[in-house]
């Protein structure tokens, strides 16, 4: 997994989106992106930078912090920063019949039986996660795939797994566009998944 390092001043920065905020519409509105990326994620960046000086994790890569930090505010903010970086980087504008190809597609079909069966299982786990959190497609060192529910700021790296794909089920990720219809939001996101990015993480 690639490492996310602090800048030369020892602080983490807000990631730059690889698309314009309106490019994900109508699946995710520009207004939601503005709040989610520009306000919620920025808060996690600022909180983490305020907590790092003088800590045992100062100067470490983000992934190392998430893997080794004790439960608490520092881990929560580092986890949310890592989670959101992976989340926002995995999208592109809506694509009809959007689907993975190659090795990743073979692995999904081999593990779950079909792409549709995988999507159904993934959405069910995201919709049924109580409260706030994340649902992940992750891989172990042998390349075997699993769907992981993580409450709050959880990330599969703390289980020794490699995160490949995630959907954010905190309400701020979807409430402006979908209100309380979390399953509708999750099902719509398949249109904007950048499977090339997910495959790159899997390689």
C-alpha positions in Angstrom: 0.0 0.0 0.0 1.3 3.4 -0.9 2.3 5.7 1.9 0.9 9.1 2.5 3.6 11.3 4.0 3.3 14.7 5.7 4.7 17.6 3.8 8.1 19.3 4.5 6.5 21.2 7.4 5.4 17.9 9.0 1.7 18.4 8.3 -0.8 16.6 6.2 -2.7 18.4 3.5 -6.2 18.2 2.1 -6.1 16.0 -0.9 -6.9 17.5 -4.4 -9.9 15.8 -6.0 -9.1 14.0 -9.3 -12.3 15.4 -10.8 -14.4 18.6 -10.7 -17.1 18.5 -7.9 -19.9 18.5 -10.5 -18.5 15.5 -12.4 -20.1 12.9 -10.1 -23.6 14.3 -10.6 -26.3 13.1 -10.5 -25.0 10.3 -8.3 -23.3 12.6 -5.9 -24.1 16.3 -6.1 -21.5 19.1 -6.2 -23.0 20.4 -3.0 -22.4 17.1 -1.2 -18.8 17.1 -2.5 -18.3 20.6 -1.3 -19.4 19.8 2.3 -17.9 16.3 2.4 -14.5 17.1 1.0 -14.2 20.8 1.6 -15.5 20.8 5.2 -15.7 17.4 6.8 -12.4 16.1 5.4 -10.7 19.4 6.0 -11.7 19.2 9.7 -10.1 15.8 10.0 -6.9 17.1 8.4 -6.8 20.1 10.8 -7.6 18.0 13.8 -4.9 15.4 13.0 -2.3 18.1 12.4 -3.1 19.7 15.8 -2.7 16.3 17.6 0.5 15.1 16.0 3.2 17.6 17.5 4.9 16.0 20.4 3.2 12.6 19.9 5.0 9.3 19.1 3.5 9.5 15.6 4.9 12.8 14.5 6.5 12.6 11.1 5.1 9.1 10.3 3.2 8.1 7.2 -0.6 8.2 7.6 -0.9 4.5 7.1 1.6 3.8 9.8 -0.3 6.0 12.2 -3.6 4.2 11.5 -1.9 0.8 11.9 -0.2 1.5 15.2 -2.0 4.3 17.1 -4.0 3.5 20.2 -7.8 4.2 20.1 -8.6 7.8 20.7 -8.7 11.1 19.0 -5.5 10.8 17.0 -6.4 7.4 15.6 -10.0 8.6 14.8 -8.8 11.6 12.8 -6.0 9.7 11.1 -8.4 6.9 10.2 -10.9 9.3 8.8 -8.2 11.1 6.8 -7.0 7.8 5.3 -10.5 6.6 4.7 -11.6 9.7 2.9 -8.5 9.9 0.8 -9.2 6.4 -0.5 -12.9 7.1 -0.9 -12.6 10.3 -3.0 -9.8 8.9 -5.1 -11.8 5.9 -6.3 -14.5 7.8 -8.3 -15.0 9.2 -11.8 -17.9 10.5 -13.7 -20.9 8.1 -14.2 -20.3 5.3 -16.7 -23.0 3.1 -18.2 -22.6 -0.7 -17.4 -19.6 0.2 -15.2 -17.7 -3.0 -14.2 -14.2 -4.2 -13.4 -12.2 -6.2 -15.9 -9.1 -8.4 -15.8 -7.6 -9.9 -12.7 -9.8 -7.9 -10.3 -13.0 -9.1 -12.1 -11.8 -12.6 -12.0 -11.1 -12.4 -8.3 -14.5 -10.9 -7.5 -16.3 -13.6 -9.6 -14.2 -16.3 -8.1 -14.8 -15.1 -4.5 -18.5 -14.1 -4.7 -19.8 -16.0 -7.7 -20.7 -13.0 -9.8 -20.4 -9.2 -9.9 -24.1 -8.8 -9.1 -23.7 -11.1 -6.1 -20.8 -9.1 -4.8 -22.6 -5.8 -5.2 -25.7 -7.2 -3.4 -23.5 -8.5 -0.5 -21.5 -5.2 -0.3 -24.6 -3.0 -0.3 -26.3 -5.2 2.3 -23.3 -4.9 4.6 -23.2 -1.2 4.1 -26.9 -0.7 4.6 -27.0 -2.9 7.7 -24.0 -1.3 9.5 -25.5 0.3 12.6 -24.7 4.0 13.1 -21.8 5.6 11.2 -18.9 3.9 9.5 -17.6 2.3 6.3 -17.9 -0.8 4.2 -14.8 -2.1 2.5 -13.6 -4.5 -0.2 -10.2 -5.6 1.1 -7.6 -8.2 0.2 -5.2 -10.3 2.2 -1.6 -11.0 1.3 -2.7 -13.9 -0.9 -5.1 -11.7 -2.9 -8.2 -13.3 -1.3 -11.1 -10.8 -1.2 -13.4 -10.0 1.7 -16.1 -7.5 2.6 -15.4 -5.8 5.9 -17.8 -3.6 8.0 -15.9 -1.0 10.0 -17.7 1.3 12.5 -16.7 5.0 12.9 -13.2 5.6 11.5 -12.2 1.9 11.1 -10.0 0.8 8.3 -9.0 -2.8 7.3 -5.3 -2.0 7.5 -5.7 -2.5 11.3 -6.7 -6.1 10.5 -3.6 -6.6 8.2 -5.7 -6.3 5.1 -5.3 -4.0 2.0 -8.2 -1.7 1.4 -9.4 -1.7 -2.2 -12.8 0.0 -2.4 -15.0 1.7 0.2 -18.3 3.3 0.6 -18.9 5.9 3.4 -22.1 5.3 5.4 -21.7 8.3 7.6 -24.8 10.4 7.0 -22.8 13.4 5.8 -21.8 11.4 2.7 -25.3 11.1 1.4 -28.0 13.0 3.4 -28.2 16.0 1.1 -28.9 13.9 -1.9 -30.6 10.7 -0.5 -31.9 11.7 3.0 -32.4 8.5 4.9 -32.2 6.2 1.8 -28.8 4.7 2.5 -29.3 1.7 0.2 -30.3 3.9 -2.7 -27.1 5.9 -2.2 -24.9 2.8 -2.1 -26.5 1.2 -5.2 -26.1 4.5 -7.1 -22.3 4.7 -6.3 -21.5 1.7 -8.6 -22.0 4.1 -11.6 -19.0 6.2 -10.5 -16.6 3.7 -9.2 -13.2 4.0 -11.0 -12.5 0.3 -11.3 -9.1 1.1 -12.8 -8.1 2.7 -9.5 -9.5 -0.2 -7.5 -7.6 -2.7 -9.7 -4.4 -0.7 -9.2 -4.8 -1.1 -5.5 -5.3 -4.8 -5.9 -2.2 -5.4 -8.0 
